[in-house]
């Protein structure tokens, strides 16, 4: 167990590590130079071979100075800025996982881009102040929700992931509603590095001046603050202002990078961690190195896209996700850089309700919700209509009831399955944020179904299930394989999942842009919803639900024992490994079944187990059914709200769950922390 | 995809794509429900007054099944690429026809395909004779545009039709199998890119245009007239694009619907002709 702080304090005693930093700097610069030379050589050659007075010569110079060179520089600048941003966020939160993309900064910036495209008066896509404002809001939201600066990696990641999911859901909704206005947004969100001229680059460099000037002043206080707050105070570091300025600076770096290159995920996460993995920990060396290597990574990805002649299709952002994810996974699993981060998630709000009351109450709410769903809509259908519909003398009412009921039942069943999946995952991975959407299982399943849909639009239901299962199971297998050495320790598992999920999401986005001018047709599916779902959909989910009930009873007791810790569970005769595999398999199955029907709906699986725990249900035999009930209620409500709030325009249920779930989750994080600190516990 | 039994003379038609709303208007019929009427007004705008009382049933991708059911339609018309998965749901409400919006064969351009589709649509709505007349009008309009171009000495010229996307120097170009491609063919012009793509569009950047000499570029604007052509072409790359140096670039006002029916085709043809004439004069004003 060598926690990060232990690492950094160790480094104070080894100052000869400076040599390593110098070596890394030289290697990094050489890499950059080599890549740049490779990229630019043909054009430089063309310029040297041609005469400036000829048209050919002019065009050769134009290509070099106005297209190739700006693009190389843009990649370097954006990569470096992201590397710096990541380093600062990580130093600020003392958390190796903080990065602009995990804190939702990129998601926020993307919403900014939307605003820019929808309201041309805002001045185009690459508007740094706008992106900065949106990104900063997102970062603040994640930070406040996570509980400020000194939270565990897990807390921060929960909050950041929640923010990111929320933003991406809103983005998707806007994309489906305004599909013709913003064909470009989808393009842009994959990251675009095409630079006609140096104009964009110069603008961005101007915006980078301020954070670059501030940066050197931040290094020492940040370094000191890693010793702990008390130590920093003793040394006279004004913690609060310092942190605030750091956050603004880091966000500015990220916003500038996004404005020149689009949202490139992962660079800010990978670059600093690569350097740390190579053994450099002191900020003074880490900061320039992260900039160099960040630029190098982005340039390499962009060069690969161009070398493979993919620039018309695969954008650099997608390539970064494809290259970056394995790199990130390697980092996570090569060093135990993440060990020592403790899972914690004992929600402290205790509402002691008896299980039976809760179950009955939940069932009553479900029934009431179903009845309300049937009755409520543009035309209110009272019991009299129901009677008429059943008797067959009101065909329209019958049709409406059928439409409304099929939808809400599908939503409820899928919600229950997702909640069951989330609860199982959180128990097995012993991790309060192991929902299927955080572990990338829903994204994997979603990508697989999307592939199947693109391949054959009229795909049958069993084929959808099969595709979904293959995708979800693949992600799970990769997670298991990579984490077998850590015995599925919470943080590496969560990170592996987040990385894989992000990659699948990037690939899904790319697939959509690649496959149709009319992107809404796939986007609608990608955000997940219950629109147009029929009774057949609901009945196809039912067997999965029935399957879970006996499984819950089997798994509940051993899972309870597992919660006591591995050794204790093993001592009590629980076959730990087998139990984990069975539970993970079941969780994947449930999530994939739900995804095959309603698409990759987020938040239900993540949130409901927390809710169940908050109500005071810890033993699995109780927590699972309650969580599933809550999941059914949540997705059912999302369905009713989604179809009626803006009727006749549909808000996908997946967006609704994010809109309901994210604020709730963020609020819960904040609230439970307040209660803890009120009791005087750290 | 179509229901087995369709009504002979449907009276209450619900249309789930602009193309059908426009086609109904061309056939002098009014739907009872349509998708996104505001957007139709803005983008297609053919016979707007006719649709002032038509019920809004939501978006094209997710029309409200409830709203459709409440209208008690006798025919629902949509497109397979959006609505195939919903066919069963529609069919429970009313007889349904879903058209293949894009030709399965890439060598059939969207103009020919849309006219064929319109033909079928006219037969289904019981207005075959009116449909024939509309088609004649389209051919006449295109022929007169062609004559204008010939008179201006622009016959056989190469052109590219770009759609602005709001990204700097990156555009959709309409390919040979798009509606614009079909119209260019009828107008006696030679369109670049001259190869078919999956949905009739392909991404191009200003760098691609750099390599195309002797070409007219017609750019369909994504902004209002407040942003002029000069502003759109101010990157260092554009300055060297041969089309721009020759003054052969023209702006086409936004909201041109390249995915429409016969009336959109006439409008597009007129706009392209006007733009070609403007670009041909080499002074490239913005066209209102």
Interface residues (C-beta under 8 A of the other chain):
Chain A: X58 X59 X62 X63 X66 X67 X117 X120 X124 X125 X126 X176 X177 X179 X180 X182 X183 X184 X187 X188 X192 X194 X196 X197 X198 X199 X200 X312 X377 X378 X379 X396 X399 X400 X402 X403 X404 X457 X458 X515 X516 X517 X518 X520 X521 X524 X531 X532 X534 X643 X647 X648 X649 X650 X652
Chain B: X39 X43 X56 X57 X58 X59 X60 X61 X62 X63 X64 X65 X66 X67 X69 X70 X72 X80 X81 X82 X84 X85 X86 X88 X89 X92 X93 X165 X166 X167 X168 X169 X170 X172 X198 X199 X200 X201 X202 X203 X205 X206 X207 X210 X223 X224 X227 X235 X236 X237 X238 X240
